[in-house]
Amino acid sequence: MTDHRQEALVLPGERVDDLQRNGLRIIQDPARFCFGMDAVLLSGFAAEGIRAGARVLDMGTGTGIIPLLLSARTKAAQLTGLEIQTDSAEMAKRSVALNGLEERVSIIEGDIKEADRLFAAASFDVVTSNPPYMIGQHGLTNPDAPKAIARHEVLCTFEDIVAQAARALMPGGSFFLVHRPFRLVELMATLTKYKLEPKRMQLVYPFIDKEPNMVLIEACKGGNSRIRVERPLVVYERPGVYTEDVLELYRMV
């Protein structure tokens, strides 16, 4: 893509980051919210369970990082990102255009709680979500700020996401999420309440001698009660140095 084309899609204050995969790039605004390690880990975890030709919905897509990464990691036929914040949704659309992925990736502006009005029931093979981790508005000075909406359950709860994911998934479809271990009991109870049976789980540790700070979960709609706990994923070998497992995810080796 020419520099002129990129200049037309990138607004003042925004930057373009190289995703280190298939030449993909993403437009981000440092003043709003930039994707983190959790999105990269979720895309790698989910990619293992996405078959060729799958229809994928990413709930709360932000600037579209997960659909973009999955477009490179998988042979999914259609990737849809749902985002309620207008600025983020528009930025995601521009990133899709920047990468020439308009025929494969679509961004829909809308509320997760109203996903049933936007998409037909049982219309996706896979749903992914990197939801807000923190409960409610505790400690927030500006609940309307983009970073607050991304991190706190201001606009929707985890149960809202699970309920809509269960409806959107076809029988046997998979729901992939990343969250915080301190809410693990609640996560499992909510998933099973909506007949999304946890099938695979992986704890993520910042360092090998620290407590886990993320959990990756795959649940199957209507699946049997049996879960596989995968070996832990450690992010850093030492401060500033990724482990081989994480380097492989980033394809930096």
Disulfide bonds with the S-S distance in Angstrom:
none
